[in-house]
Amino acid sequence: VSFGLGMESKVTFGALYGFFPVLFNTVVGAGNVDKVYFEVADAFGLSAADRLRKIVLRSASRSILNGLQISLAIVIIAVISIEMFGSVAGLGYLIHRAGQRMRMDEVYALILVVLVVAWLLLSLVKLGARLLNVRLEMSTN
């Protein structure tokens, strides 16, 4: 199935590239929940939905958010790369076109824009982690 050169292809490829790191980190985080928590949940008679929300998601939230950070980095690289060679619009396309025209000032300016966008997206993940009281492993602060 071909999604063409438009926004649909970028979103599809970005979702595919970003899905698996989040999935793997979620599975690892959920698998590392201490069994004692489930015994306590049995003692209090928690439902399956409450176990998932109150135990598994809270215990795995650090792994999930770390997976999200990894996914964002992968998605940014993948989408910019796809835009460079298979698109007619976007930052990657503009970087590639400026490079072909030997306009290095434009190339560096566009790379700076990509870095700022990446920093903003990762800052949003860090803000979400702070709001959830989760300390991220990859965080520098």
Secondary structure as the mmCIF struct_conf table of DSSP 4:
data_model
#
loop_
_struct_conf.conf_type_id
_struct_conf.id
_struct_conf.beg_label_comp_id
_struct_conf.beg_label_asym_id
_struct_conf.beg_label_seq_id
_struct_conf.end_label_comp_id
_struct_conf.end_label_asym_id
_struct_conf.end_label_seq_id
TURN_TY1_P TURN_TY1_P1 GLY A 4 LEU A 5
BEND BEND1 GLY A 6 GLY A 6
HELX_RH_AL_P HELX_RH_AL_P1 MET A 7 GLY A 31
TURN_TY1_P TURN_TY1_P2 ASN A 32 ASN A 32
HELX_RH_AL_P HELX_RH_AL_P2 LYS A 35 PHE A 44
TURN_TY1_P TURN_TY1_P3 GLY A 45 GLY A 45
HELX_RH_AL_P HELX_RH_AL_P3 ALA A 48 ARG A 51
HELX_RH_PI_P HELX_RH_PI_P1 LEU A 52 VAL A 56
HELX_RH_AL_P HELX_RH_AL_P4 LEU A 57 GLY A 86
BEND BEND2 VAL A 88 GLY A 90
HELX_RH_AL_P HELX_RH_AL_P5 LEU A 91 GLN A 100
TURN_TY1_P TURN_TY1_P4 ARG A 101 MET A 102
HELX_RH_AL_P HELX_RH_AL_P6 MET A 104 LEU A 131
TURN_TY1_P TURN_TY1_P5 LEU A 132 ASN A 133
BEND BEND3 GLU A 137 MET A 138
#
